[in-house]
Amino acid sequence: MHGLTGSIFNVYVDPTYRKRGIARQLMANIICQAHELGLDRLELRATAMGYNLYKSIGFEEDESTHTAMNYYLSE
């Protein structure tokens, strides 16, 4: 393990096309590519809508003591 982490942002499927397995296939493709790139871990912040999908794929809740922080450059 060398600590390479991939971050996933904004997985979105238009409401017209939801419940067809599109997000699951997108995630499968991302996970496959992460393996090809030699990443050790993928991270994301799940919304309530996506939480069950990510859990079913194998994502686990992060028990980290780190706090997510943001710095906004404009208001």
N, C-alpha and C positions, 0 to 999 in steps of 0.2 A: 504494500500500500504506500502510495506517495502523496496522498492528501488532495488529489485533484477533484474539485467539486464543480458540478454543473448546476446552474440556477435556471429554473423554469418560471417564466413570467407570462401571465395573461393567456391561459389556454381558454379559447372562446369558440363556441359553436353558435351560429345564428339560431334563434329560437325555432325557426321553421324546420330546422334539420336535427333538432335534439332528439334524444331517445332512439338513435339509429346506430349507436356504437362508434360514432365519429371521434369523439374525445378519447375513447378507449384506444382506438387505432392510432390516433396522433401520439398518445402517450407511449404506446408500444413502439412506434417508430423512434421516438425520442430516446427511449431506454436502449433500443438496439444501437442507435448511433452513439450513445454514451459508452456502451461496451466497446464499440469499434475505436473510440477515441481514448480508451484506457482510463476513463474516469472512475473514481472510487465511490462517488456518492452523487446523488441528485437531491436538490433541495427545492422546496416551493412553499408558498403560503396558501393554504387551501381556504376557499370560501366555504360557507355552509353548503352551497349547491354542489361543489366539487368534492367535498370531504369523503363521502362514501365511495366515490369512484377511486380516489387515490388510495384509500384504505384497502379496497378490493384488489388493487393492483399490487399492493405490498408496501406502500409508503407507511412509515411509522411516525407517530408524533415525536417531536424532538423534545427530549427532557433536559435540554441545555439550560444553563443558568444565564446565558447571554440574553440581553434585551435588545430587541429590534429598535433601531433608532433611525430617524430621518433628519436631513438638513435641507430645508426648502430655500432655494435660491431666489425665488420670486413669489410675490403674494398675489 
